[in-house]
Amino acid sequence: MRLEMDNLWMPFTSNRDFKADPRMISHAKGVYLYTPDGRQIIDASSGLFCCAAGHSRDEIATAVYRQLNELAYSTPFQLGHEHSFELARRLTELTPEGMDRVFFVNSGSEAIDSSIKIALAYHYARGEAQRQRLISRERAYHGVNIGGTALSGMVKNRQAFGLTMPGIAHLRHTWLPENRFERGQPQQGADLADDLQRMVDNYGAETIAACFVEPIAGSTGCLVPPVGYLEKLREICDNNGILLVFDEVICGFGRTGEPFGSQSFNVTPDLMTLAKALTNAAQPMGAIVVGRHVYDTIVNAAPEKAIELFHGYTYSGHPAVCAAGLATLDIYRNENLFERGRQLSNYFQDSIFALQDYDVVTDVRGFGMIAGLDVTQDGFPGNAGMTIQKRLFHSGLHVKATGDALIVAPPLVSTEEHIDEICEKFAGVFKNY
């Protein structure tokens, strides 16, 4: 029986191409995906960087099942359930000191738009409501809601949607030709952070609310921050009353060797957005971790018994989703997955950087358990990346492609043998491309 595909409009997909050559998954376990005909596909990108503990964990499924039978839903407005409070507490055991207030949402995109509103509300509460301008970066990806689309520095993510939001300015991205094939943090490029000072000088600090930065720019192809770059941004924000927001949706939960990128790079933001590996992708969830100073400013500005922040979602802190989050944090702790990822990272980076010898590879970047490989452009931008992605799939490897960048971020439960398998499949496709 032929599967009818016409009715589904697939996201971030070439629908015509896919429906002519479907690449279907029927089930997944551990580090492997499986096709309906039983072929095994090793997942080199943890789904979309979200299945850090591997696919289809029984512990999470059981926790969600039990929760759905006990309390499938409770409104988060003026009522509460214990699991949302417990998950918030457990999260703040992992976050930087002073980052200890948590607002739950349903995705990374919602986390970004919510953090925009929190930043604006913070300045409003301080009596500086004129601070409306937001700063992002070229090649940034901050989700696809209207605020995140406006912050986006990837042209195709904005091109068809007009101006989206006014008052957005973009810093230059941090990829430099002289840093090609440089492992870890590049030595050159910290001065690019001075773009923020130029914007302060041009627009006036009193107009700028927040600066949004991915510690490692993920979806654009793993851009690792130059040595001293994030520190400079923090200093400029401090000197000018600007909130620094770290988008940790991709590089959070052990991907950089520490719980969060902010700890790996020793720079603490004012707000942090989380999602993806928060529930190991078993349920949709996002969160904003808020510095106590931001929370206290907003909450204390409101009258007693008044709602302090007029914002939230029907499914914020959904009981079943919180159950998935708690079970996921248990797995990270009980299996020492952040430490396991840290121990595997050198082997992973050695193996990925060895692929630079293939002619099709024009750059390799990486840090911890994430890396990006650029491939030679062939015709229009993205053609080579999509072609190679498809060939890799048919050879037994899933990897995320953005344009002509292939992004590798295997599950933290991977072994050296899994890394070998991933790189062997890369090599097989690269040498014949």
N, C-alpha and C positions, 0 to 999 in steps of 0.2 A: 504494500500500500504506500503510495507516494505521500510524503509529508507536504501539506499545503503551506507555503511560506509567504504568499502575497500579502496577507493582512498585517504582518508585523513590520513596523518601521524600526529597524535596529539602530541603537545609538552609536555614534562615533564609528560607523561602519560604512564601507562602500556596499550599499545594499544590492545593487545590480551585480557587482562582482561576486559577492558572497553567495547570493541565491543561484548563481550559475555554477559555483564550486563550493558547496557548503562544507564547513568544517565544524562538525557537531561533537558534543561531549555528552555522554550518557551518565557517567558517574566519576567520582574522584576519591582517592584515598592517599593520605601521606603526601608525598611529593609528586604523585602521578595523577594524570587525567586519563580517562579511557573513552574511546570512541564507541559508537553503537556496535561496530563490528569487532570490538575487543582489542583494538590496537592501544598500546600503552604510550602515553605522551608525558615526558618529564616536564614539569612546570618550572621554568627558570625565572618566572616573574611573580611567583606567589599569587596567581590570579591577576589582580591589579594591585600588587604590592600589599595585599591584605591578609593572605592566609599564612601568617608567619609561623604558626604552630602546625602547619600541614592541613590538608583537606579532610573534611568530614570527621571531626573529632567526636567520638562517642560521648565524652564527658559533657560537651556543650549541648549536643542534641538531647541528652537525658535531662539536663538542667532546664532547657527550654520547654520540653514536654511536660515536666513536672509543674513548671510555673504556669503554663497554659491551662492545666487542669485545676490549679489552685486559684489563680487570679489572672485572667487573660487580659484584663484592662482595668485601669483606674485613671480617672482624669488627673492630670498634673496641676490643674488650676484649683487651688485652695484645698486640695486633698493630697495625701502622700502615701507611699508604701515603703517599707523598710529597705527593699533592695536598691532603690535609687540612692538613698542616703549612704548605704554601705558601699556601693560602687564608687560614689564620689569620694568617700573616705579612703578606700583602697587605692584609688588613682593618685590621691595626693601623697601617698607614701612613696610614689615613684617620681613625682614632679620636683622641680627645683624649690629650694626653700623660699617661702613667701608666696608661692604659686599654689594656693590651697582653697580656691573657691571654684566650683564646677557647675557649668550650665549645660544640660544635655539637649542635643538635637538629633537629627536623623541621618545626617550625611556630612561629609567634609564640605560640600557646597553650602549647606545650611550653616555650618560652623563659621565659615567665612562671612556670610551675610550677617549672621548674628553678632560676630565680633565687630563688624562695622558699626552696627547699632549700639553696641556696648561702648565703643570708643566715642561715638558722638554723644551718647548719654552721659558719659564721664565728664566730658568738657562742658556740657550743658549744666551739670550739677556743680561744676567749679565756677560757673559764671562766665565761661568762655565759649558760648555757643557759636561764635563766629568761626571757630575751628571746624571747618567742613571739608577741607581738602585732604585727599588720601594719596599716599605715595606707594607705588609698587615698582616692579622692575620689568625691563624687556625680558622676554623668554620665560616670564612667570606663568604658572598655572595655579589658579586659586578657585577651582571649581567652576560651575556653569550656571549658578543663579545670577541674578542681574548684577549684584555687587561684585561677585567673583569674575564675571565676564568683563566688567569695566576694569577691574584690576589686572586682567589677563595681559600678558606681554607676548602672547602667541597669536599672530595676526589672524589666522584662520578661525580662531575661537571668538573673534570679535567682528570679523569682516562683514557678515551679513546682518548684523544686529544694530546698526546705527551707533549713536553716541552712548547708549545704555545709561550711564550716570555721568554728570558733569563733575568737574573738579578733581580729575585724576591726572597724576603726572607719573612718569616712569623714569627710574634710574637706568643707566646702561647695565646690560647683563655682564657677567664676570668671565665669560669665555674669551680667552686671548689666544691668538695663533701661536705665540711663543710658549704657551703652556701645554701644547699638544703632547700627548703621551706622558704627562706628568702624573704620577701616582699620589693620591692623598691630596692635601691642601697645596695648591700652587703657591710658589714663593712670590710671584708677581701679581699685582692687581688690587692690593689693599686700597690704593689711592682712588679706585673707582667709587668707594664709599663717599668720597668728597662730593659726588653728585648731589647727595642729600643736602650738604651745606649750601651748594649753589642754589638749590630750590628754596631753602630757607631765605637766602639772600634775595632771591628773585620775587618770591611770593609773600614773604614775611612769615616768620615762625608762628605768629598769632593766628594765621589762617590754616595751619596744618594740624590735623587731628592725629594721624597715625601713619606709620610706615610698615607695610606688609612685606615679609621676606620668608622664603623657604630656606632654612639653614642649608640644606642641599636641594637645589632646584631639581625636582624629580622627573616629572612628565616630559620636560623639554630635553631630557637626555643626560641626567646626572651631572649637574654643574656644582662642583665642590667649592666652597668659599675660599678665596685666597687667605693666606695667613694674615691676621690682623684686620680683615675686612669687617666681620661681624662686630668686633670690638669697637671699630670706628663708628659704625652705625649706632651702636648703643651710646657712645659718648655724645654724638651729635643730637640724638633724641633727648638725652638727659639735659643737655645744655639749652634745649629749646622747647621743653615742655611737650614733646611729641611722644605718643605711645608707640612702642615697638611691638609688633605682632609677629610671632613666628608661626608659620604654617607647617606643622609637624605631621600632617596627614599621611605622608609617605615615609618620612625618615624617623617617625616615632616608633616606640615599642621594640627597642633592641637593634634596629637596622644599622645604627652607627656604632654599636658596641656598648653604648650606655642606654638607659631607658629612653632618653630623648636626645635629639641633636643638640639642644641647648646645653646639655651637660657635657657632651663630647667636645663642644667648642668653647665651653666655659663662659657662655654669655646668656644671661637670664633676661627674657623678654617681659613685657607687661601682660600680654595675653598670648595663649598658645591654642591653636586649633588642632584637634585630634579626630580621627575616624579610622577607617580601614581595619587595621590590626587590633583595634579596641575590642572587637568581638570576634576576631579571626574571620571576619566576613560571614559568620553564620547568621547574623541578623544585622540589618542596617542601623548604624548608630554613629553619631558624631558628638563632640563635646568641645566646649571652650573652657580652658583652664585660665582663671583670672587671678591676677595678683591681688592680694588682700587690700592693697591701697586703692585699687580701682573699685573693687566691690564696696569697700567701706564708704568711699566718696559718694557713690550712687545711692546706696541704701540710706546713709545718714542724712542725705539731702531731702528725703521725703518725709512727710508728716507721719506720726505714729499711726499704725493700722492702715496706711495707704499702700497701694501697690507701688513698688519702687521702680520697676522696669516693665513697661507695657510691651512685652514681647514673649513669645513662646509658641509651642506647637502642640497639636492634639496628641502627638505620640512622643513628646519629650519624656525621656526616662521611662519608656514603656516597660511594664513588668517582665515580659519575656525577653526583651532585649537586654535589660539589666542582668537577668539570669545568665544570658550568654556572656556578657561582659565579665561577671564574677567568675564564671567557669573558665574563661580565657585567662584571666589574671592568675587563677590557681595553676593552670598549666604552665604559664611562664615561670611562676615561682617554683613549682614542684619539680619541673624538668630543667631548671636553670637555663632557660633558653637564651636569655640575653648573654650569659657567660658563654654558652656553647657557640652562639653566633660570633662573639668576640674572638674565641679561640680558632674558629674556622676562617676568619676574615683574611688572614695573611695567605692561606692556601688559596682561597677564592680569588683574591686580587692577583696573586702570582699567575694563576691559571688563566684569568681573563686577559691580563696584560700580555701573555704569551701569544694571543691571537693577533697582535699588532703586526706580525710578520706577513700576514696575508695582504695582497695588493689591494683588495676591496676595502680594507679597514683604513680609515683616514685619521682616526683619533680614538684613544681609549682614556676614560677617566673613571676614578672610583674611590670609594671610602667605605670601610666597614664591609657590610654585606649588600652593597649596591654598586653598580657600575654601568657605564654607558659606552657603547661602541658606535662611532659614526662610520657610515659606509659611503662609498663613492656615489655621487648623484648620477642617476641614469634617466635622461629625459626630464620630465617635470619633477619638482621636489616631492619626495615621498614615494616615488615609483619604485626605487631600489629597495627602500625599507619594507614596503608592503610585499614586493616580490620575494625578498629573502625571508620575511616572516612566514609567508605561505610555504615556501620550500622547507623551512625548518620544521613547520608543523607536519608536513607530509613525511619528514624524516624522523619524527618522533620527539620534537622539542617545541614547547610553547614559549614565546618570548614577546614582550610588549614592544611595539614599534611606534615611535612618534616621528613622522617625517622620515628622514634617513638616519635616525638614531635608534639603536636597539638597546633596551633598558633591561638589565639583568639584576634580579633581586630574589634569589631562591629562598625557600622557606628556611627558617632558623633550625629546623629539625634535619636539614640536609647533612650528608656526610661527605668526606673527601671523594668517595666513590661516585656520589651523585654529581659533584662538581666535575669530575673527570668525564662522566657521561655527557653532561651539558656541553663541555668544551669540545669533546670529540664530535658531537653533532654539529656544532658551529663550524668546526674545521672541515667536515665533510661537505657542507654547503658552500663555504667560502672558497674552497679550492676549485670548485666547479662553476663558480659564478662568472 
